[in-house]
Amino acid sequence: MSTKIKTRLTRGGGVLAMAIALVAGWEGVRTVAYPDRLANGIPTVCFGETRGVKLGDEYTLDECKVMLGDALVDFEQGMRACLKAPDALPGKSYVAFLSASYNIGVRAFCGSSMARLANAGDLEGACNALLRWTRAGGREVKGLVNRRKAEQALCLAGVAEGR
C-alpha cells in the first residue's frame, strides 16, 4: 500500500523557494559541525541541522542545500500533523510557521499558541504569537527577535493577501 505524503514544498514551487530563502537567510551556513551555543552546545551543521550531527562532520555547500530541502519536508510533515487545515493557510503564513517549526522544533510548534490559534481560526493571532519565541538558553536573543519579526511580517502579509 502506498501513502502519498502531503506537501506544499514541491520542486520549482514558490512555497519551497520562499521557505529555503527564509530559513537559509536566518540560519546561515557552516559546512563543518560546531557546538551551537544558543542550543546548549548541540552539534550543528549546514543551515542549522542538528539531527544525527557529530562535531567535526563536514559537508559541501551543495550537500547542505540538499540537506535543508530534505529537512524542510520532514519538518513540514510534523507541522502539518498538528494543524487542522494546513492547505487553507496562505503560502506566506505557511512558510512563516514552517520556518518557526524548523527553528524551535515540531513538538514545540505543535504545543504552541501559534498552532492553537491557527487551529481556532485566528490566523492573525497565530502570526502575532511568533513573537513569543525569542529566547534561547533562558535569555532573549536579538537574532531571534529579528527572525520572529521577519516571520511575523511574512505571516501577516499572507493574512492580508487572503482577505
Long-range contacts (C-beta under 8 A, 24 or more apart in sequence): 5-73, 5-77, 6-77, 6-80, 6-86, 6-87, 7-73, 7-76, 7-77, 8-76, 8-86, 8-87, 8-91, 8-94, 9-69, 9-72, 9-73, 9-76, 14-91, 15-91, 15-94, 15-95, 16-69, 16-72, 18-91, 18-92, 18-95, 19-72, 19-95, 19-98, 19-99, 20-65, 20-68, 20-69, 20-72, 22-95, 22-96, 22-99, 22-150, 22-151, 22-154, 23-47, 23-48, 23-68, 23-72, 23-98, 23-99, 23-102, 23-103, 24-68, 26-99, 26-103, 26-143, 26-147, 26-150, 27-103, 29-61, 29-64, 31-58, 31-59, 31-60, 31-61, 31-64, 32-56, 32-57, 32-58, 33-57, 33-58, 37-137, 38-136, 38-137, 38-141, 39-136, 40-137, 47-71, 48-102, 48-103, 71-102, 72-98, 72-102, 75-101, 75-102, 75-106, 76-101, 78-106, 78-109, 78-110, 79-106, 79-109, 79-110, 81-106, 81-110, 82-106, 82-109, 82-110, 82-115, 82-119, 83-115, 83-118, 83-119, 84-118, 84-119, 89-118, 89-123, 89-158, 90-123, 90-158, 90-159, 90-161, 90-162, 91-158, 92-154, 92-155, 92-157, 92-158, 92-161, 93-123, 93-126, 93-127, 93-154, 93-155, 93-158, 93-159, 93-162, 94-158, 95-154, 95-158, 96-127, 96-130, 96-151, 96-152, 96-154, 96-155, 96-158, 97-126, 97-155, 99-147, 99-151, 100-130, 100-133, 100-148, 100-151, 103-133, 103-147, 104-133, 108-133, 123-155, 123-158, 123-159, 123-162, 124-156, 124-159, 126-155, 127-152, 127-155, 127-156, 127-158, 127-159, 128-152, 128-156, 130-155
